[in-house]
Amino acid sequence: MIPSMLRAGLVSVVAVVTVAGVALASEPDYPLRVVILHNTGQTGDGRAVGQGEGNVRDGSQWRGFDFTYSCGMRVAVTRGSDEYFARWKTTDTRLVIRLTEIGNPKHTSECDLKVTLKDFVYVSRNGQLSTAPLRAAAAPPSQAVVTASKSDTSGDTSHRTPTTRELIGHTEVEVRSWIGVPGSVDGARWTYHSDAGPVYVYFDNGRVKDVQPKTTPLAGVKP
């Protein structure tokens, strides 16, 4: 599932958590890293129940996933460089993430996520979720790209193919994480290649101002 137009206002839930607080967990016990892009939730009988989308880093690769959960704390959307520490409870189908309550760092708990792994990563831009090719762990989906998103009731579950248009507004570091090091650099213009011909990425003040052409699939762009 992938929302296309996202509305504001998640339903309040049992307890608010801080993602940064997951650093209290020891890394050996939680070898995975998780970012949550989108989460809808509601409360009932002292439980937070919800569903959404995120990405998980397992070893050398990030992968997208859809999830559902029922826990004592809400699973908050990650922001900035925040990541949840996580581990597999059941490989590829059940993730356990560490939650810490805001204002009460000693109050930690685990939350089971039932997940369906995807053959892509989720990305978000201007409040809309889309997908991108799988990423190496050395170039994780940055939170400037993976921006917090809000709930959606459009029912649209289509996955559009990410194109070079997605690069506009992003930094040099983010562009390299998406499509690698450019084949050549001429001032503010980076040159890549595709089966259809060259791809030119133009920067202004450190961010992409324009891309030509804008319709080339990102998966087909090469140095």
C-alpha positions as CSV (number, residue, x, y, z in Angstrom):
1,M,0.0,0.0,0.0
2,I,1.3,3.5,-0.8
3,P,-0.7,6.6,-0.1
4,S,-0.7,9.3,-2.8
5,M,-2.3,12.3,-1.1
6,L,-1.7,12.5,2.6
7,R,-3.9,14.3,5.2
8,A,-2.9,15.9,8.4
9,G,-3.8,14.7,11.9
10,L,-3.0,11.3,13.2
11,V,-5.3,10.1,15.9
12,S,-4.0,10.5,19.4
13,V,-2.8,7.2,21.0
14,V,-1.8,5.8,24.4
15,A,1.8,7.0,24.9
16,V,4.1,9.3,22.9
17,V,7.5,7.9,22.1
18,T,10.8,9.4,21.2
19,V,12.8,7.7,18.5
20,A,16.1,9.1,19.8
21,G,15.4,7.1,23.0
22,V,16.0,3.9,21.2
23,A,19.7,4.5,21.6
24,L,19.3,3.2,25.2
25,A,19.0,-0.3,23.7
26,S,22.3,-2.1,23.1
27,E,23.3,-2.5,19.4
28,P,24.2,-6.3,19.7
29,D,20.7,-7.0,20.8
30,Y,19.2,-4.9,18.0
31,P,21.3,-5.3,14.9
32,L,18.7,-3.9,12.5
33,R,17.8,-0.2,11.8
34,V,14.3,0.9,11.0
35,V,12.8,4.2,9.7
36,I,9.0,4.8,9.7
37,L,7.7,7.1,7.0
38,H,3.9,6.8,7.6
39,N,1.7,5.6,10.4
40,T,-2.0,5.8,11.1
41,G,-3.1,4.8,14.5
42,Q,-6.0,4.7,17.0
43,T,-6.5,3.7,20.6
44,G,-8.6,1.1,22.4
45,D,-8.4,-0.7,25.7
46,G,-5.1,0.9,26.5
47,R,-3.5,-0.2,23.2
48,A,-2.2,1.7,20.2
49,V,-3.2,0.0,16.9
50,G,-1.9,1.1,13.5
51,Q,-0.4,0.4,10.1
52,G,2.0,2.2,7.8
53,E,5.1,2.0,5.7
54,G,8.9,2.1,6.5
55,N,12.3,0.9,5.6
56,V,14.6,-1.6,7.3
57,R,18.3,-2.0,7.1
58,D,19.3,-5.7,7.4
59,G,23.0,-6.2,6.8
60,S,24.1,-4.6,3.5
61,Q,20.7,-3.3,2.2
62,W,17.7,-1.2,3.0
63,R,14.3,-2.6,2.0
64,G,10.8,-1.2,2.2
65,F,8.0,-2.8,4.2
66,D,4.3,-2.4,5.0
67,F,3.4,-3.1,8.6
68,T,0.6,-3.4,11.2
69,Y,1.0,-3.3,15.0
70,S,-0.8,-3.4,18.3
71,C,1.3,-2.1,21.2
72,G,1.2,-0.1,24.5
73,M,2.9,2.9,22.8
74,R,2.4,4.5,19.4
75,V,5.1,3.8,16.8
76,A,6.2,7.4,15.9
77,V,7.3,8.5,12.5
78,T,11.0,9.0,12.4
79,R,12.5,12.4,11.6
80,G,15.9,13.8,10.7
81,S,18.6,11.1,11.3
82,D,16.4,9.1,13.8
83,E,16.3,5.4,13.5
84,Y,14.7,2.7,15.6
85,F,16.9,-0.2,16.8
86,A,15.3,-3.4,15.8
87,R,15.7,-7.2,15.5
88,W,13.9,-10.0,13.7
89,K,11.5,-12.0,15.8
90,T,10.5,-14.0,12.8
91,T,12.8,-13.4,9.8
92,D,11.2,-11.3,7.0
93,T,7.7,-11.3,8.6
94,R,7.9,-10.0,12.3
95,L,10.1,-7.1,13.4
96,V,10.7,-6.0,17.0
97,I,11.5,-2.4,17.6
98,R,12.6,-0.6,20.8
99,L,10.3,2.3,22.0
100,T,11.1,4.9,24.7
101,E,8.5,7.2,26.1
102,I,9.0,11.0,25.8
103,G,9.9,12.6,29.1
104,N,10.5,9.2,30.7
105,P,13.6,7.7,29.2
106,K,13.6,4.8,31.7
107,H,10.2,3.6,30.4
108,T,11.1,1.5,27.4
109,S,9.3,-1.4,25.7
110,E,9.3,-3.5,22.6
111,C,6.7,-3.5,19.8
112,D,6.1,-6.3,17.3
113,L,5.5,-5.2,13.8
114,K,3.9,-7.6,11.4
115,V,5.7,-6.8,8.1
116,T,5.5,-7.5,4.4
117,L,8.9,-6.8,2.8
118,K,9.1,-5.1,-0.6
119,D,11.6,-5.2,-3.5
120,F,12.1,-1.4,-3.2
121,V,12.5,1.3,-0.6
122,Y,9.9,3.9,0.3
123,V,10.7,7.6,-0.2
124,S,8.7,10.7,0.5
125,R,8.7,14.1,-1.2
126,N,6.3,17.0,-0.7
127,G,4.0,14.8,1.4
128,Q,3.7,12.0,-1.2
129,L,5.1,8.5,-0.9
130,S,6.7,6.8,-3.8
131,T,9.3,4.1,-4.3
132,A,13.0,3.9,-5.3
133,P,15.4,1.1,-6.1
134,L,16.9,-0.9,-3.3
135,R,19.8,0.9,-1.5
136,A,23.1,-0.3,-0.2
137,A,23.5,0.3,3.6
138,A,26.4,2.6,2.9
139,A,23.9,5.0,1.3
140,P,20.7,4.8,3.5
141,P,17.5,6.6,2.5
142,S,18.2,10.0,4.2
143,Q,15.4,11.6,6.2
144,A,15.5,14.6,3.8
145,V,14.2,12.1,1.3
146,V,12.3,9.9,3.7
147,T,10.2,12.7,5.2
148,A,7.6,12.1,7.8
149,S,4.2,11.6,6.1
150,K,0.7,11.6,7.5
151,S,-2.4,9.5,7.1
152,D,-4.3,9.0,3.9
153,T,-7.7,7.6,3.0
154,S,-7.5,7.9,-0.8
155,G,-7.3,4.1,-1.2
156,D,-4.7,4.5,-4.0
157,T,-2.2,1.6,-3.8
158,S,-0.4,2.1,-7.1
159,H,3.4,2.3,-7.2
160,R,4.7,4.8,-9.7
161,T,8.2,4.4,-11.1
162,P,10.6,7.0,-9.6
163,T,12.1,9.2,-12.3
164,T,14.8,11.8,-12.4
165,R,12.2,14.5,-11.5
166,E,12.4,13.1,-7.9
167,L,15.9,14.5,-7.6
168,I,14.8,18.2,-7.8
169,G,15.3,19.9,-4.4
170,H,17.7,17.3,-3.0
171,T,21.3,17.7,-1.9
172,E,24.5,16.4,-3.5
173,V,24.8,13.7,-0.9
174,E,21.2,12.6,-1.4
175,V,21.7,12.4,-5.2
176,R,24.8,10.3,-4.8
177,S,22.9,8.0,-2.5
178,W,20.2,7.6,-5.2
179,I,22.2,7.2,-8.4
180,G,25.9,7.2,-7.4
181,V,28.9,9.4,-8.3
182,P,28.4,11.3,-11.6
183,G,30.4,10.4,-14.7
184,S,31.6,13.9,-14.9
185,V,31.2,17.3,-13.2
186,D,31.2,20.6,-15.1
187,G,30.7,23.4,-12.6
188,A,27.2,23.1,-11.2
189,R,26.2,20.4,-13.7
190,W,26.6,16.7,-13.1
191,T,26.4,14.3,-16.0
192,Y,25.0,10.8,-15.8
193,H,24.1,8.3,-18.5
194,S,21.1,6.1,-19.3
195,D,20.1,3.8,-22.2
196,A,18.1,6.8,-23.6
197,G,21.1,9.2,-23.5
198,P,22.8,11.6,-21.1
199,V,21.1,12.8,-17.9
200,Y,22.1,16.3,-16.7
201,V,21.6,17.3,-13.0
202,Y,21.9,21.1,-12.3
203,F,22.7,22.4,-8.8
204,D,22.1,25.8,-7.2
205,N,23.3,26.5,-3.6
206,G,23.9,22.8,-3.0
207,R,20.5,21.5,-4.1
208,V,19.2,20.2,-7.4
209,K,17.5,23.0,-9.4
210,D,16.8,21.2,-12.6
211,V,17.2,17.8,-14.3
212,Q,17.2,17.0,-18.0
213,P,15.4,14.9,-19.0
214,K,13.0,14.6,-16.1
215,T,11.3,11.4,-17.1
216,T,14.2,8.9,-17.1
217,P,13.6,6.1,-14.5
218,L,16.1,6.4,-11.7
219,A,16.8,2.7,-11.9
220,G,18.2,3.2,-15.4
221,V,20.6,6.1,-14.5
222,K,24.3,5.2,-14.4
223,P,27.6,7.2,-13.8
